[in-house]
Amino acid sequence: MGTNGSHATSEDGRFSKVIAAMKLARDLAGTSTGWTLDDIQREYEVSRRTAERMRDLVEEAFGELDRIRDGRQMRFRLPMSKGTNFITAPTAEELAELTNLAEAMKARDPARADLLDSLRRKIEAALRRSDQLRLGPDIEAHLSTEVWAHVPGPAQLCRPEVLKTIRHAILAERALEICYRKVGEETARAHRLIPYGLILGMRHYLVAGFPERPEPRLLRLDRIDEAMELDEPGHRPKGFDLRAHAWRSFGFYQEEPERIELVFDPAAAADARSTAFHPTQEMQELEDGRVLVTFEAGGLVELARFLDPWRGKVEAVRPERLRTLLLQTERAM
């Protein structure tokens, strides 16, 4: 029994290394600049020695890697020669998922749905005829067994041409002039602004600053009727980080981040473990079966609403204002 168990463990270990090497081959084939050993370590969370072994295994299986000198470091890239294009070829599951996702987004975000559908068509068109014939039935099989359910409720639609103009202005670092309707107003007003980036979710927002007020503000994309890129520079503030700005809040409401500490009862612990509360969250198992979730964010009113399904099974240890908001919700119910 012991010998067989050790043998199985050894086989599993070798198999997992082969899988990792295949994934690395795909990554090294898909990069134009090459990867360093440091890149391999970070991506696969392995030691330096393991990164070297993975590189060597790829080279042994697929031939000599391109070596690109980058200062003191060496970058490695797998040239795509005949017979190795299977590494980057899409699978039926991946193409079916693109189709599903585009279909799911049609009702709520037709502009992005069109981009996904266009990407899928280009990928399929680039396939060899033999691969198209081989993958076709498998893609149909995937699509016949899965469907995205329609979520009832008003869709927050943005105009495709508006989204395209805004994206181009952001990348070109140009100012914008938009016609924007505030909530409760039917008449749009013209505004000149500097686009910083987009935050996409249940609602889509443009993060922007005005010439006289550069601090970031959120504007709903569905309330922008027109957008025109201007022939004048539109640079973000130096050091502005869109991801960090988005992570300041729980949801979209921006306020000064605070340390959040939530304790879920044992009855709600499993549900809490499978929930993504915030990108910076940390979870800790407590001895009595409870789960402690901590992160830093603003938007406590939105957080209190989000926690409503766990009413009576979650305690807000801090901050005090969140604890008060949860108590108010419980009393109201």
Secondary structure as GFF3:
##gff-version 3
##sequence-region A 1 333
A	DSSP	alpha_helix	2	29	.	.	.	ID=ss1
A	DSSP	alpha_helix	37	44	.	.	.	ID=ss2
A	DSSP	alpha_helix	48	62	.	.	.	ID=ss3
A	DSSP	beta_strand	66	70	.	.	.	ID=ss4
A	DSSP	beta_strand	73	77	.	.	.	ID=ss5
A	DSSP	three_ten_helix	85	87	.	.	.	ID=ss6
A	DSSP	alpha_helix	92	105	.	.	.	ID=ss7
A	DSSP	alpha_helix	110	126	.	.	.	ID=ss8
A	DSSP	alpha_helix	129	144	.	.	.	ID=ss9
A	DSSP	alpha_helix	160	172	.	.	.	ID=ss10
A	DSSP	beta_strand	174	180	.	.	.	ID=ss11
A	DSSP	beta_strand	189	199	.	.	.	ID=ss12
A	DSSP	beta_strand	205	210	.	.	.	ID=ss13
A	DSSP	beta_strand	213	220	.	.	.	ID=ss14
A	DSSP	three_ten_helix	221	223	.	.	.	ID=ss15
A	DSSP	beta_strand	224	233	.	.	.	ID=ss16
A	DSSP	alpha_helix	242	247	.	.	.	ID=ss17
A	DSSP	beta_strand	258	264	.	.	.	ID=ss18
A	DSSP	alpha_helix	266	273	.	.	.	ID=ss19
A	DSSP	beta_strand	282	285	.	.	.	ID=ss20
A	DSSP	beta_strand	291	297	.	.	.	ID=ss21
A	DSSP	alpha_helix	300	306	.	.	.	ID=ss22
A	DSSP	three_ten_helix	308	310	.	.	.	ID=ss23
A	DSSP	beta_strand	314	318	.	.	.	ID=ss24
A	DSSP	alpha_helix	320	332	.	.	.	ID=ss25
###
